[in-house]
Amino acid sequence: MKNTEIKALISLLDDDDVEVADIVENQIRSLGNSVIPYLEDRWEESSLSPFSQKKIEDLIHDLQYTSVVERLQDWKNNFEDDLLRGMWAISTYLYPELSLDKMRQELEQIYYEVWLEIRDNMHPMDQIKTLNSVIFGKLRFGSNTKHFHSASNSMLNVVLETKKGNPISLCVIYMLIGQKLNLPLYGVNLPNLFILTFKNDTTQFYINVFNKGLVFSKIDIDNYISQLNLSTNDIFYQPCQHIDIIRRVLRNLMLAYEKVGDDDRIKEVEKLLKMMTE
């Protein structure tokens, strides 16, 4: 469809005939994300009524949300090995124009900073100390305790920019850098706290990234589970899958919107979570 035809179509959204307006809206939706810039241009016109502006805003949001659904479904079906891609898909919920390549470049820069300091023949504990020194010391990443339940903690692009995050977002960054350095780092789904495990054929220990990379043992997890009055479960000790991480990020995002009473976004994120659990 030509530019002039798209603009003409959008202008018919204001048609007094409700049936015509509905047909036009459905046709616009069928064009997908490519029509959003034209909708944004139309929204900026001063002649529009508040009703028409709201209608266009809702249409843009729906188109952008549909794209998030498609990206996450595509990730689940075809790219589950690429955790960053899954995190990017979630981040586009609030940042529709976000570039995956830009996020890769930012992680590449962090990797380079660590790579300068780390050595292959280092003891695993020394490798983790080096990671901690660079990520938390030199680059000053840290826990976002002030706004722990903020939705921004689930947006990896924001965490990369502000260097403040929640346990799972910080773990994802730490783990992606470590794996790029060939370190056997994996996520572990503890209740109320997401952590990492360093696990190979001979060694296993745990890392609390939210607490500046504090290293601890299985006995510490035993004590933690005991304090919560929970039964021992293998998932509290062993690596989880990427899909588990994505689900937990979405649950955190739902909780963030529950805290502020945003029912519309709760429903949208709930739909994404359901799609990831089917």
C-alpha positions, 0 to 999 in steps of 0.5 A, a space after each residue: 500500500 502506498 504512503 498516500 493510501 495509508 494516510 487516507 485510510 488513517 484519516 477515515 478512523 474519524 468517520 462518523 459511520 461507526 461501521 466504516 470506522 471499524 472496517 478501517 481500523 481492522 484494515 489498519 491492524 492488518 498492516 502491522 507495525 509498519 503503519 505505526 509511524 503514520 499513526 504517530 504523525 496523525 496523532 500529532 495533528 492539532 485538529 484531532 479530537 481527544 477521542 480520536 487521539 485516544 483511539 490512535 494511542 490505543 491502536 498503536 499500543 495494540 500493534 506494539 503489544 502484538 509485536 511483543 507477543 510475536 517476538 516472544 512466541 518466535 523466541 520460544 519456538 526458534 531461539 530458546 538458546 538465545 537468552 538475550 533475545 528473549 530478554 530483548 523481546 520482553 524489553 520491547 514491551 515498554 521500549 518498542 524501538 529497542 535494538 537487539 544489536 545495541 544490547 548485544 554491543 553493550 554486553 560485548 563491551 562488558 565482556 571485553 572489560 572482564 576478558 582483559 582481566 581473566 585468565 583461562 588457567 585461573 581457579 574457578 573462585 578466582 575467575 568469579 572474583 575477577 568477574 565480581 571485581 569488574 562488574 561490581 567494582 570497575 563498572 559499578 553494577 549493583 542492586 536496585 534496593 530503592 526501587 526493587 519492585 519497579 517494572 524497569 528492573 525487568 527491562 534489561 536495556 534499562 538495567 544495562 544503562 542504569 547499572 541497577 537491577 533486581 536479582 534475576 536481571 543482574 544474574 542474566 547479565 552476569 551469566 551471559 558474560 560468564 558464558 561468553 568467557 566459557 564459564 559454566 554459569 547457570 541460573 537457579 530458581 530459588 524461592 524469593 531469590 534468583 541466583 547462579 551456580 558454577 557447575 562442571 564435572 568436578 565443581 559446583 558452588 553458588 553465586 548471589 549476584 544481587 549481593 555483589 557476587 557472594 559465593 556460597 555452598 549447598 549447605 547455605 541453600 539447605 539452611 535457606 530452604 529450612 528457614 522458609 519451612 519448605 521441602 527440599 526440591 532439586 530445582 533449588 540446587 540445579 540449573 534451570 532452563 532459559 524458559 524458566 528465566 523468561 517466565 520468572 522475569 514476566 512474573 516479576 513484571 506482573 508483580 511490579 504492575 500489581 504494586 501500582 494497580 495497573 490492571 491493564 498491564 497485569 492482564 497483558 503480561 499475564 497473557 505473555 506468561 501464559 503463552 510461555 507456560 503452554 
